Amino acid sequence: MKVEFTDHFIKVFKKRFGKGGKTAKAFEDRLKLFSVNTSSKLLNDHKLKGDKLGLRAFSVAGDVRVVYYIKKGTAYLLDIGSHNQVY
């Protein structure tokens, strides 16, 4: 699946994980998996509810989630962070 990063995603990724480390590496690994197999059990991909209705999320590591939506075969990544940061 094709993946696009929104401006907001890039901004918060740099702010929260910009210095690299384990989480940035885990994100790279999960993004590769996501682009090949969005239904992998490792991603724990799920639909969101409430004010996030129509969006989806997948797990990166521990409490870190990526919020995204799919339009015309492209996944647009919107946000990344802990459960409290993105929901």
C-alpha positions as CSV (number, residue, x, y, z in Angstrom):
1,M,0.0,0.0,0.0
2,K,1.2,3.5,-0.8
3,V,1.8,5.7,2.3
4,E,1.8,9.5,2.5
5,F,2.8,11.6,5.5
6,T,0.7,14.6,6.3
7,D,2.4,17.8,7.4
8,H,1.0,17.3,10.9
9,F,2.4,13.8,11.1
10,I,5.9,15.0,10.1
11,K,5.8,17.8,12.7
12,V,4.7,15.6,15.6
13,F,7.0,12.8,14.7
14,K,10.0,15.1,14.7
15,K,8.9,16.6,18.0
16,R,8.2,13.3,19.8
17,F,10.8,11.0,18.2
18,G,13.1,13.2,16.1
19,K,16.3,12.1,17.8
20,G,15.8,8.5,16.6
21,G,16.0,5.8,19.2
22,K,14.0,2.6,19.7
23,T,10.6,4.1,18.9
24,A,11.8,5.6,15.6
25,K,13.3,2.3,14.6
26,A,10.2,0.4,15.6
27,F,8.1,2.8,13.5
28,E,10.3,2.1,10.5
29,D,9.8,-1.6,10.9
30,R,6.1,-1.4,11.4
31,L,5.7,1.0,8.5
32,K,7.4,-1.5,6.2
33,L,5.1,-4.3,7.5
34,F,2.0,-2.0,7.1
35,S,2.9,-1.1,3.5
36,V,3.1,-4.8,2.7
37,N,0.4,-6.4,4.9
38,T,-2.1,-4.0,6.6
39,S,-3.9,-6.9,8.2
40,S,-0.8,-8.3,10.1
41,K,-1.7,-9.2,13.7
42,L,1.5,-7.5,14.8
43,L,0.0,-4.1,13.8
44,N,-3.2,-4.5,15.9
45,D,-4.9,-2.3,13.3
46,H,-8.4,-1.1,14.3
47,K,-11.2,1.3,13.5
48,L,-11.6,4.3,15.7
49,K,-14.8,5.6,17.3
50,G,-16.4,8.9,18.4
51,D,-14.8,12.0,17.0
52,K,-12.2,9.9,15.2
53,L,-14.9,7.9,13.3
54,G,-13.7,7.0,9.8
55,L,-10.0,6.9,11.0
56,R,-7.9,3.8,11.8
57,A,-4.9,3.2,14.0
58,F,-2.1,0.7,14.3
59,S,0.4,-0.1,17.0
60,V,4.1,0.7,16.7
61,A,5.5,-0.4,20.1
62,G,4.1,-0.4,23.6
63,D,1.7,2.5,23.9
64,V,2.7,4.2,20.6
65,R,0.0,4.4,17.9
66,V,-0.3,5.8,14.4
67,V,-3.6,7.3,13.3
68,Y,-4.4,7.2,9.6
69,Y,-7.1,7.0,6.9
70,I,-7.2,5.3,3.5
71,K,-8.3,7.1,0.4
72,K,-8.1,5.6,-3.1
73,G,-5.6,3.0,-2.1
74,T,-3.3,5.4,-0.2
75,A,-2.8,5.5,3.5
76,Y,-2.5,9.0,4.9
77,L,-0.7,9.1,8.2
78,L,-2.1,11.8,10.5
79,D,-0.6,11.4,13.9
80,I,1.8,9.3,16.0
81,G,2.3,9.2,19.7
82,S,1.1,7.6,22.9
83,H,-2.6,6.6,23.4
84,N,-3.2,9.9,25.3
85,Q,-1.5,12.0,22.7
86,V,-3.4,10.7,19.6
87,Y,-6.8,10.0,21.0
